[in-house]
Amino acid sequence: MPDVWRDKDERMYQHIKQSQLDDGKSEDEAEEIASRTVNKQRREEGLTDNTTTQGTGNPNTRLEERTKDELYNRAQQLDIANRSEMTKDELIEAIRQKQ
């Protein structure tokens, strides 16, 4: 946990982590999902300087529910060509074809 998190953030992190563990996720997966969720919430509340996500979104959410930035980052991981010129719908289709 970053030391800049508020008590509220830590409680949210622990709750999400435990929920993921209860759902059968590994310790590492649970920690990553919890961290990403808390950090996304902090960005949305304006508590961090970085307003553009560096992640690929929660792997448990549908592609349609992720932001275009998250889809772009996933497309980058998958080395999808011309991703910078794609719309959100095109990114979704390309990711589905590549996975």
Phi and psi restraints in degrees (range 20) as a CNS / XPLOR table:
assign (resid 1 and name C) (resid 2 and name N)
       (resid 2 and name CA) (resid 2 and name C) 1.0 -62.9 20.0 2
assign (resid 2 and name N) (resid 2 and name CA)
       (resid 2 and name C) (resid 3 and name N) 1.0 144.7 20.0 2
assign (resid 2 and name C) (resid 3 and name N)
       (resid 3 and name CA) (resid 3 and name C) 1.0 -74.0 20.0 2
assign (resid 3 and name N) (resid 3 and name CA)
       (resid 3 and name C) (resid 4 and name N) 1.0 -5.3 20.0 2
assign (resid 3 and name C) (resid 4 and name N)
       (resid 4 and name CA) (resid 4 and name C) 1.0 -89.3 20.0 2
assign (resid 4 and name N) (resid 4 and name CA)
       (resid 4 and name C) (resid 5 and name N) 1.0 -5.9 20.0 2
assign (resid 4 and name C) (resid 5 and name N)
       (resid 5 and name CA) (resid 5 and name C) 1.0 -68.4 20.0 2
assign (resid 5 and name N) (resid 5 and name CA)
       (resid 5 and name C) (resid 6 and name N) 1.0 146.9 20.0 2
assign (resid 5 and name C) (resid 6 and name N)
       (resid 6 and name CA) (resid 6 and name C) 1.0 -80.2 20.0 2
assign (resid 6 and name N) (resid 6 and name CA)
       (resid 6 and name C) (resid 7 and name N) 1.0 167.0 20.0 2
assign (resid 6 and name C) (resid 7 and name N)
       (resid 7 and name CA) (resid 7 and name C) 1.0 -57.7 20.0 2
assign (resid 7 and name N) (resid 7 and name CA)
       (resid 7 and name C) (resid 8 and name N) 1.0 -38.9 20.0 2
assign (resid 7 and name C) (resid 8 and name N)
       (resid 8 and name CA) (resid 8 and name C) 1.0 -59.4 20.0 2
assign (resid 8 and name N) (resid 8 and name CA)
       (resid 8 and name C) (resid 9 and name N) 1.0 -42.1 20.0 2
assign (resid 8 and name C) (resid 9 and name N)
       (resid 9 and name CA) (resid 9 and name C) 1.0 -64.6 20.0 2
assign (resid 9 and name N) (resid 9 and name CA)
       (resid 9 and name C) (resid 10 and name N) 1.0 -41.6 20.0 2
assign (resid 9 and name C) (resid 10 and name N)
       (resid 10 and name CA) (resid 10 and name C) 1.0 -63.9 20.0 2
assign (resid 10 and name N) (resid 10 and name CA)
       (resid 10 and name C) (resid 11 and name N) 1.0 -42.8 20.0 2
assign (resid 10 and name C) (resid 11 and name N)
       (resid 11 and name CA) (resid 11 and name C) 1.0 -62.4 20.0 2
assign (resid 11 and name N) (resid 11 and name CA)
       (resid 11 and name C) (resid 12 and name N) 1.0 -42.2 20.0 2
assign (resid 11 and name C) (resid 12 and name N)
       (resid 12 and name CA) (resid 12 and name C) 1.0 -62.3 20.0 2
assign (resid 12 and name N) (resid 12 and name CA)
       (resid 12 and name C) (resid 13 and name N) 1.0 -44.6 20.0 2
assign (resid 12 and name C) (resid 13 and name N)
       (resid 13 and name CA) (resid 13 and name C) 1.0 -57.6 20.0 2
assign (resid 13 and name N) (resid 13 and name CA)
       (resid 13 and name C) (resid 14 and name N) 1.0 -50.3 20.0 2
assign (resid 13 and name C) (resid 14 and name N)
       (resid 14 and name CA) (resid 14 and name C) 1.0 -62.5 20.0 2
assign (resid 14 and name N) (resid 14 and name CA)
       (resid 14 and name C) (resid 15 and name N) 1.0 -40.9 20.0 2
assign (resid 14 and name C) (resid 15 and name N)
       (resid 15 and name CA) (resid 15 and name C) 1.0 -63.9 20.0 2
assign (resid 15 and name N) (resid 15 and name CA)
       (resid 15 and name C) (resid 16 and name N) 1.0 -46.8 20.0 2
assign (resid 15 and name C) (resid 16 and name N)
       (resid 16 and name CA) (resid 16 and name C) 1.0 -65.8 20.0 2
assign (resid 16 and name N) (resid 16 and name CA)
       (resid 16 and name C) (resid 17 and name N) 1.0 -43.2 20.0 2
assign (resid 16 and name C) (resid 17 and name N)
       (resid 17 and name CA) (resid 17 and name C) 1.0 -58.9 20.0 2
assign (resid 17 and name N) (resid 17 and name CA)
       (resid 17 and name C) (resid 18 and name N) 1.0 -47.5 20.0 2
assign (resid 17 and name C) (resid 18 and name N)
       (resid 18 and name CA) (resid 18 and name C) 1.0 -63.6 20.0 2
assign (resid 18 and name N) (resid 18 and name CA)
       (resid 18 and name C) (resid 19 and name N) 1.0 -39.5 20.0 2
assign (resid 18 and name C) (resid 19 and name N)
       (resid 19 and name CA) (resid 19 and name C) 1.0 -61.5 20.0 2
assign (resid 19 and name N) (resid 19 and name CA)
       (resid 19 and name C) (resid 20 and name N) 1.0 -42.0 20.0 2
assign (resid 19 and name C) (resid 20 and name N)
       (resid 20 and name CA) (resid 20 and name C) 1.0 -67.2 20.0 2
assign (resid 20 and name N) (resid 20 and name CA)
       (resid 20 and name C) (resid 21 and name N) 1.0 -39.5 20.0 2
assign (resid 20 and name C) (resid 21 and name N)
       (resid 21 and name CA) (resid 21 and name C) 1.0 -63.3 20.0 2
assign (resid 21 and name N) (resid 21 and name CA)
       (resid 21 and name C) (resid 22 and name N) 1.0 -41.0 20.0 2
assign (resid 21 and name C) (resid 22 and name N)
       (resid 22 and name CA) (resid 22 and name C) 1.0 -63.2 20.0 2
assign (resid 22 and name N) (resid 22 and name CA)
       (resid 22 and name C) (resid 23 and name N) 1.0 -28.5 20.0 2
assign (resid 22 and name C) (resid 23 and name N)
       (resid 23 and name CA) (resid 23 and name C) 1.0 -83.8 20.0 2
assign (resid 23 and name N) (resid 23 and name CA)
       (resid 23 and name C) (resid 24 and name N) 1.0 2.1 20.0 2
assign (resid 23 and name C) (resid 24 and name N)
       (resid 24 and name CA) (resid 24 and name C) 1.0 96.2 20.0 2
assign (resid 24 and name N) (resid 24 and name CA)
       (resid 24 and name C) (resid 25 and name N) 1.0 8.7 20.0 2
assign (resid 24 and name C) (resid 25 and name N)
       (resid 25 and name CA) (resid 25 and name C) 1.0 -74.4 20.0 2
assign (resid 25 and name N) (resid 25 and name CA)
       (resid 25 and name C) (resid 26 and name N) 1.0 154.9 20.0 2
assign (resid 25 and name C) (resid 26 and name N)
       (resid 26 and name CA) (resid 26 and name C) 1.0 -72.2 20.0 2
assign (resid 26 and name N) (resid 26 and name CA)
       (resid 26 and name C) (resid 27 and name N) 1.0 165.5 20.0 2
assign (resid 26 and name C) (resid 27 and name N)
       (resid 27 and name CA) (resid 27 and name C) 1.0 -57.8 20.0 2
assign (resid 27 and name N) (resid 27 and name CA)
       (resid 27 and name C) (resid 28 and name N) 1.0 -45.7 20.0 2
assign (resid 27 and name C) (resid 28 and name N)
       (resid 28 and name CA) (resid 28 and name C) 1.0 -63.3 20.0 2
assign (resid 28 and name N) (resid 28 and name CA)
       (resid 28 and name C) (resid 29 and name N) 1.0 -45.1 20.0 2
assign (resid 28 and name C) (resid 29 and name N)
       (resid 29 and name CA) (resid 29 and name C) 1.0 -62.7 20.0 2
assign (resid 29 and name N) (resid 29 and name CA)
       (resid 29 and name C) (resid 30 and name N) 1.0 -44.0 20.0 2
assign (resid 29 and name C) (resid 30 and name N)
       (resid 30 and name CA) (resid 30 and name C) 1.0 -62.1 20.0 2
assign (resid 30 and name N) (resid 30 and name CA)
       (resid 30 and name C) (resid 31 and name N) 1.0 -42.5 20.0 2
assign (resid 30 and name C) (resid 31 and name N)
       (resid 31 and name CA) (resid 31 and name C) 1.0 -65.4 20.0 2
assign (resid 31 and name N) (resid 31 and name CA)
       (resid 31 and name C) (resid 32 and name N) 1.0 -41.3 20.0 2
assign (resid 31 and name C) (resid 32 and name N)
       (resid 32 and name CA) (resid 32 and name C) 1.0 -65.3 20.0 2
assign (resid 32 and name N) (resid 32 and name CA)
       (resid 32 and name C) (resid 33 and name N) 1.0 -46.2 20.0 2
assign (resid 32 and name C) (resid 33 and name N)
       (resid 33 and name CA) (resid 33 and name C) 1.0 -61.9 20.0 2
assign (resid 33 and name N) (resid 33 and name CA)
       (resid 33 and name C) (resid 34 and name N) 1.0 -44.0 20.0 2
assign (resid 33 and name C) (resid 34 and name N)
       (resid 34 and name CA) (resid 34 and name C) 1.0 -63.4 20.0 2
assign (resid 34 and name N) (resid 34 and name CA)
       (resid 34 and name C) (resid 35 and name N) 1.0 -44.4 20.0 2
assign (resid 34 and name C) (resid 35 and name N)
       (resid 35 and name CA) (resid 35 and name C) 1.0 -62.5 20.0 2
assign (resid 35 and name N) (resid 35 and name CA)
       (resid 35 and name C) (resid 36 and name N) 1.0 -46.5 20.0 2
assign (resid 35 and name C) (resid 36 and name N)
       (resid 36 and name CA) (resid 36 and name C) 1.0 -62.7 20.0 2
assign (resid 36 and name N) (resid 36 and name CA)
       (resid 36 and name C) (resid 37 and name N) 1.0 -40.3 20.0 2
assign (resid 36 and name C) (resid 37 and name N)
       (resid 37 and name CA) (resid 37 and name C) 1.0 -64.5 20.0 2
assign (resid 37 and name N) (resid 37 and name CA)
       (resid 37 and name C) (resid 38 and name N) 1.0 -46.7 20.0 2
assign (resid 37 and name C) (resid 38 and name N)
       (resid 38 and name CA) (resid 38 and name C) 1.0 -64.4 20.0 2
assign (resid 38 and name N) (resid 38 and name CA)
       (resid 38 and name C) (resid 39 and name N) 1.0 -44.0 20.0 2
assign (resid 38 and name C) (resid 39 and name N)
       (resid 39 and name CA) (resid 39 and name C) 1.0 -64.4 20.0 2
assign (resid 39 and name N) (resid 39 and name CA)
       (resid 39 and name C) (resid 40 and name N) 1.0 -37.3 20.0 2
assign (resid 39 and name C) (resid 40 and name N)
       (resid 40 and name CA) (resid 40 and name C) 1.0 -64.3 20.0 2
assign (resid 40 and name N) (resid 40 and name CA)
       (resid 40 and name C) (resid 41 and name N) 1.0 -42.8 20.0 2
assign (resid 40 and name C) (resid 41 and name N)
       (resid 41 and name CA) (resid 41 and name C) 1.0 -61.1 20.0 2
assign (resid 41 and name N) (resid 41 and name CA)
       (resid 41 and name C) (resid 42 and name N) 1.0 -42.0 20.0 2
assign (resid 41 and name C) (resid 42 and name N)
       (resid 42 and name CA) (resid 42 and name C) 1.0 -64.3 20.0 2
assign (resid 42 and name N) (resid 42 and name CA)
       (resid 42 and name C) (resid 43 and name N) 1.0 -39.3 20.0 2
assign (resid 42 and name C) (resid 43 and name N)
       (resid 43 and name CA) (resid 43 and name C) 1.0 -62.5 20.0 2
assign (resid 43 and name N) (resid 43 and name CA)
       (resid 43 and name C) (resid 44 and name N) 1.0 -44.8 20.0 2
assign (resid 43 and name C) (resid 44 and name N)
       (resid 44 and name CA) (resid 44 and name C) 1.0 -64.6 20.0 2
assign (resid 44 and name N) (resid 44 and name CA)
       (resid 44 and name C) (resid 45 and name N) 1.0 -30.0 20.0 2
assign (resid 44 and name C) (resid 45 and name N)
       (resid 45 and name CA) (resid 45 and name C) 1.0 -84.8 20.0 2
assign (resid 45 and name N) (resid 45 and name CA)
       (resid 45 and name C) (resid 46 and name N) 1.0 -2.2 20.0 2
assign (resid 45 and name C) (resid 46 and name N)
       (resid 46 and name CA) (resid 46 and name C) 1.0 76.2 20.0 2
assign (resid 46 and name N) (resid 46 and name CA)
       (resid 46 and name C) (resid 47 and name N) 1.0 23.9 20.0 2
assign (resid 46 and name C) (resid 47 and name N)
       (resid 47 and name CA) (resid 47 and name C) 1.0 -91.3 20.0 2
assign (resid 47 and name N) (resid 47 and name CA)
       (resid 47 and name C) (resid 48 and name N) 1.0 -5.7 20.0 2
assign (resid 47 and name C) (resid 48 and name N)
       (resid 48 and name CA) (resid 48 and name C) 1.0 -126.6 20.0 2
assign (resid 48 and name N) (resid 48 and name CA)
       (resid 48 and name C) (resid 49 and name N) 1.0 154.4 20.0 2
assign (resid 48 and name C) (resid 49 and name N)
       (resid 49 and name CA) (resid 49 and name C) 1.0 -72.9 20.0 2
assign (resid 49 and name N) (resid 49 and name CA)
       (resid 49 and name C) (resid 50 and name N) 1.0 -31.7 20.0 2
assign (resid 49 and name C) (resid 50 and name N)
       (resid 50 and name CA) (resid 50 and name C) 1.0 -80.6 20.0 2
assign (resid 50 and name N) (resid 50 and name CA)
       (resid 50 and name C) (resid 51 and name N) 1.0 105.0 20.0 2
assign (resid 50 and name C) (resid 51 and name N)
       (resid 51 and name CA) (resid 51 and name C) 1.0 -91.3 20.0 2
assign (resid 51 and name N) (resid 51 and name CA)
       (resid 51 and name C) (resid 52 and name N) 1.0 -12.2 20.0 2
assign (resid 51 and name C) (resid 52 and name N)
       (resid 52 and name CA) (resid 52 and name C) 1.0 -102.3 20.0 2
assign (resid 52 and name N) (resid 52 and name CA)
       (resid 52 and name C) (resid 53 and name N) 1.0 125.8 20.0 2
assign (resid 52 and name C) (resid 53 and name N)
       (resid 53 and name CA) (resid 53 and name C) 1.0 -67.3 20.0 2
assign (resid 53 and name N) (resid 53 and name CA)
       (resid 53 and name C) (resid 54 and name N) 1.0 143.7 20.0 2
assign (resid 53 and name C) (resid 54 and name N)
       (resid 54 and name CA) (resid 54 and name C) 1.0 -100.8 20.0 2
assign (resid 54 and name N) (resid 54 and name CA)
       (resid 54 and name C) (resid 55 and name N) 1.0 -5.1 20.0 2
assign (resid 54 and name C) (resid 55 and name N)
       (resid 55 and name CA) (resid 55 and name C) 1.0 -97.1 20.0 2
assign (resid 55 and name N) (resid 55 and name CA)
       (resid 55 and name C) (resid 56 and name N) 1.0 -174.0 20.0 2
assign (resid 55 and name C) (resid 56 and name N)
       (resid 56 and name CA) (resid 56 and name C) 1.0 -111.6 20.0 2
assign (resid 56 and name N) (resid 56 and name CA)
       (resid 56 and name C) (resid 57 and name N) 1.0 7.4 20.0 2
assign (resid 56 and name C) (resid 57 and name N)
       (resid 57 and name CA) (resid 57 and name C) 1.0 89.0 20.0 2
assign (resid 57 and name N) (resid 57 and name CA)
       (resid 57 and name C) (resid 58 and name N) 1.0 166.2 20.0 2
assign (resid 57 and name C) (resid 58 and name N)
       (resid 58 and name CA) (resid 58 and name C) 1.0 -66.4 20.0 2
assign (resid 58 and name N) (resid 58 and name CA)
       (resid 58 and name C) (resid 59 and name N) 1.0 123.8 20.0 2
assign (resid 58 and name C) (resid 59 and name N)
       (resid 59 and name CA) (resid 59 and name C) 1.0 -65.1 20.0 2
assign (resid 59 and name N) (resid 59 and name CA)
       (resid 59 and name C) (resid 60 and name N) 1.0 -12.6 20.0 2
assign (resid 59 and name C) (resid 60 and name N)
       (resid 60 and name CA) (resid 60 and name C) 1.0 -88.9 20.0 2
assign (resid 60 and name N) (resid 60 and name CA)
       (resid 60 and name C) (resid 61 and name N) 1.0 -4.8 20.0 2
assign (resid 60 and name C) (resid 61 and name N)
       (resid 61 and name CA) (resid 61 and name C) 1.0 -98.1 20.0 2
assign (resid 61 and name N) (resid 61 and name CA)
       (resid 61 and name C) (resid 62 and name N) 1.0 152.3 20.0 2
assign (resid 61 and name C) (resid 62 and name N)
       (resid 62 and name CA) (resid 62 and name C) 1.0 -66.8 20.0 2
assign (resid 62 and name N) (resid 62 and name CA)
       (resid 62 and name C) (resid 63 and name N) 1.0 152.4 20.0 2
assign (resid 62 and name C) (resid 63 and name N)
       (resid 63 and name CA) (resid 63 and name C) 1.0 -58.9 20.0 2
assign (resid 63 and name N) (resid 63 and name CA)
       (resid 63 and name C) (resid 64 and name N) 1.0 -36.7 20.0 2
assign (resid 63 and name C) (resid 64 and name N)
       (resid 64 and name CA) (resid 64 and name C) 1.0 -63.5 20.0 2
assign (resid 64 and name N) (resid 64 and name CA)
       (resid 64 and name C) (resid 65 and name N) 1.0 -23.5 20.0 2
assign (resid 64 and name C) (resid 65 and name N)
       (resid 65 and name CA) (resid 65 and name C) 1.0 -87.6 20.0 2
assign (resid 65 and name N) (resid 65 and name CA)
       (resid 65 and name C) (resid 66 and name N) 1.0 -9.8 20.0 2
assign (resid 65 and name C) (resid 66 and name N)
       (resid 66 and name CA) (resid 66 and name C) 1.0 -86.0 20.0 2
assign (resid 66 and name N) (resid 66 and name CA)
       (resid 66 and name C) (resid 67 and name N) 1.0 158.6 20.0 2
assign (resid 66 and name C) (resid 67 and name N)
       (resid 67 and name CA) (resid 67 and name C) 1.0 -76.5 20.0 2
assign (resid 67 and name N) (resid 67 and name CA)
       (resid 67 and name C) (resid 68 and name N) 1.0 163.6 20.0 2
assign (resid 67 and name C) (resid 68 and name N)
       (resid 68 and name CA) (resid 68 and name C) 1.0 -62.6 20.0 2
assign (resid 68 and name N) (resid 68 and name CA)
       (resid 68 and name C) (resid 69 and name N) 1.0 -37.7 20.0 2
assign (resid 68 and name C) (resid 69 and name N)
       (resid 69 and name CA) (resid 69 and name C) 1.0 -61.8 20.0 2
assign (resid 69 and name N) (resid 69 and name CA)
       (resid 69 and name C) (resid 70 and name N) 1.0 -42.3 20.0 2
assign (resid 69 and name C) (resid 70 and name N)
       (resid 70 and name CA) (resid 70 and name C) 1.0 -64.3 20.0 2
assign (resid 70 and name N) (resid 70 and name CA)
       (resid 70 and name C) (resid 71 and name N) 1.0 -40.9 20.0 2
assign (resid 70 and name C) (resid 71 and name N)
       (resid 71 and name CA) (resid 71 and name C) 1.0 -66.1 20.0 2
assign (resid 71 and name N) (resid 71 and name CA)
       (resid 71 and name C) (resid 72 and name N) 1.0 -40.3 20.0 2
assign (resid 71 and name C) (resid 72 and name N)
       (resid 72 and name CA) (resid 72 and name C) 1.0 -60.7 20.0 2
assign (resid 72 and name N) (resid 72 and name CA)
       (resid 72 and name C) (resid 73 and name N) 1.0 -44.6 20.0 2
assign (resid 72 and name C) (resid 73 and name N)
       (resid 73 and name CA) (resid 73 and name C) 1.0 -63.0 20.0 2
assign (resid 73 and name N) (resid 73 and name CA)
       (resid 73 and name C) (resid 74 and name N) 1.0 -38.8 20.0 2
assign (resid 73 and name C) (resid 74 and name N)
       (resid 74 and name CA) (resid 74 and name C) 1.0 -66.1 20.0 2
assign (resid 74 and name N) (resid 74 and name CA)
       (resid 74 and name C) (resid 75 and name N) 1.0 -41.4 20.0 2
assign (resid 74 and name C) (resid 75 and name N)
       (resid 75 and name CA) (resid 75 and name C) 1.0 -62.6 20.0 2
assign (resid 75 and name N) (resid 75 and name CA)
       (resid 75 and name C) (resid 76 and name N) 1.0 -35.6 20.0 2
assign (resid 75 and name C) (resid 76 and name N)
       (resid 76 and name CA) (resid 76 and name C) 1.0 -64.5 20.0 2
assign (resid 76 and name N) (resid 76 and name CA)
       (resid 76 and name C) (resid 77 and name N) 1.0 -43.1 20.0 2
assign (resid 76 and name C) (resid 77 and name N)
       (resid 77 and name CA) (resid 77 and name C) 1.0 -59.3 20.0 2
assign (resid 77 and name N) (resid 77 and name CA)
       (resid 77 and name C) (resid 78 and name N) 1.0 -38.5 20.0 2
assign (resid 77 and name C) (resid 78 and name N)
       (resid 78 and name CA) (resid 78 and name C) 1.0 -84.7 20.0 2
assign (resid 78 and name N) (resid 78 and name CA)
       (resid 78 and name C) (resid 79 and name N) 1.0 0.1 20.0 2
assign (resid 78 and name C) (resid 79 and name N)
       (resid 79 and name CA) (resid 79 and name C) 1.0 57.1 20.0 2
assign (resid 79 and name N) (resid 79 and name CA)
       (resid 79 and name C) (resid 80 and name N) 1.0 48.3 20.0 2
assign (resid 79 and name C) (resid 80 and name N)
       (resid 80 and name CA) (resid 80 and name C) 1.0 -82.7 20.0 2
assign (resid 80 and name N) (resid 80 and name CA)
       (resid 80 and name C) (resid 81 and name N) 1.0 125.3 20.0 2
assign (resid 80 and name C) (resid 81 and name N)
       (resid 81 and name CA) (resid 81 and name C) 1.0 -71.1 20.0 2
assign (resid 81 and name N) (resid 81 and name CA)
       (resid 81 and name C) (resid 82 and name N) 1.0 150.3 20.0 2
assign (resid 81 and name C) (resid 82 and name N)
       (resid 82 and name CA) (resid 82 and name C) 1.0 61.2 20.0 2
assign (resid 82 and name N) (resid 82 and name CA)
       (resid 82 and name C) (resid 83 and name N) 1.0 22.0 20.0 2
assign (resid 82 and name C) (resid 83 and name N)
       (resid 83 and name CA) (resid 83 and name C) 1.0 -61.9 20.0 2
assign (resid 83 and name N) (resid 83 and name CA)
       (resid 83 and name C) (resid 84 and name N) 1.0 -30.6 20.0 2
assign (resid 83 and name C) (resid 84 and name N)
       (resid 84 and name CA) (resid 84 and name C) 1.0 -69.2 20.0 2
assign (resid 84 and name N) (resid 84 and name CA)
       (resid 84 and name C) (resid 85 and name N) 1.0 -18.9 20.0 2
assign (resid 84 and name C) (resid 85 and name N)
       (resid 85 and name CA) (resid 85 and name C) 1.0 -96.6 20.0 2
assign (resid 85 and name N) (resid 85 and name CA)
       (resid 85 and name C) (resid 86 and name N) 1.0 -2.9 20.0 2
assign (resid 85 and name C) (resid 86 and name N)
       (resid 86 and name CA) (resid 86 and name C) 1.0 -87.6 20.0 2
assign (resid 86 and name N) (resid 86 and name CA)
       (resid 86 and name C) (resid 87 and name N) 1.0 149.7 20.0 2
assign (resid 86 and name C) (resid 87 and name N)
       (resid 87 and name CA) (resid 87 and name C) 1.0 -80.6 20.0 2
assign (resid 87 and name N) (resid 87 and name CA)
       (resid 87 and name C) (resid 88 and name N) 1.0 173.9 20.0 2
assign (resid 87 and name C) (resid 88 and name N)
       (resid 88 and name CA) (resid 88 and name C) 1.0 -59.8 20.0 2
assign (resid 88 and name N) (resid 88 and name CA)
       (resid 88 and name C) (resid 89 and name N) 1.0 -45.6 20.0 2
assign (resid 88 and name C) (resid 89 and name N)
       (resid 89 and name CA) (resid 89 and name C) 1.0 -62.2 20.0 2
assign (resid 89 and name N) (resid 89 and name CA)
       (resid 89 and name C) (resid 90 and name N) 1.0 -39.2 20.0 2
assign (resid 89 and name C) (resid 90 and name N)
       (resid 90 and name CA) (resid 90 and name C) 1.0 -67.7 20.0 2
assign (resid 90 and name N) (resid 90 and name CA)
       (resid 90 and name C) (resid 91 and name N) 1.0 -37.3 20.0 2
assign (resid 90 and name C) (resid 91 and name N)
       (resid 91 and name CA) (resid 91 and name C) 1.0 -62.8 20.0 2
assign (resid 91 and name N) (resid 91 and name CA)
       (resid 91 and name C) (resid 92 and name N) 1.0 -44.0 20.0 2
assign (resid 91 and name C) (resid 92 and name N)
       (resid 92 and name CA) (resid 92 and name C) 1.0 -58.6 20.0 2
assign (resid 92 and name N) (resid 92 and name CA)
       (resid 92 and name C) (resid 93 and name N) 1.0 -47.2 20.0 2
assign (resid 92 and name C) (resid 93 and name N)
       (resid 93 and name CA) (resid 93 and name C) 1.0 -62.8 20.0 2
assign (resid 93 and name N) (resid 93 and name CA)
       (resid 93 and name C) (resid 94 and name N) 1.0 -44.6 20.0 2
assign (resid 93 and name C) (resid 94 and name N)
       (resid 94 and name CA) (resid 94 and name C) 1.0 -65.0 20.0 2
assign (resid 94 and name N) (resid 94 and name CA)
       (resid 94 and name C) (resid 95 and name N) 1.0 -39.6 20.0 2
assign (resid 94 and name C) (resid 95 and name N)
       (resid 95 and name CA) (resid 95 and name C) 1.0 -64.3 20.0 2
assign (resid 95 and name N) (resid 95 and name CA)
       (resid 95 and name C) (resid 96 and name N) 1.0 -44.4 20.0 2
assign (resid 95 and name C) (resid 96 and name N)
       (resid 96 and name CA) (resid 96 and name C) 1.0 -61.6 20.0 2
assign (resid 96 and name N) (resid 96 and name CA)
       (resid 96 and name C) (resid 97 and name N) 1.0 -37.6 20.0 2
assign (resid 96 and name C) (resid 97 and name N)
       (resid 97 and name CA) (resid 97 and name C) 1.0 -70.0 20.0 2
assign (resid 97 and name N) (resid 97 and name CA)
       (resid 97 and name C) (resid 98 and name N) 1.0 -31.7 20.0 2
assign (resid 97 and name C) (resid 98 and name N)
       (resid 98 and name CA) (resid 98 and name C) 1.0 -85.5 20.0 2
assign (resid 98 and name N) (resid 98 and name CA)
       (resid 98 and name C) (resid 99 and name N) 1.0 -24.8 20.0 2
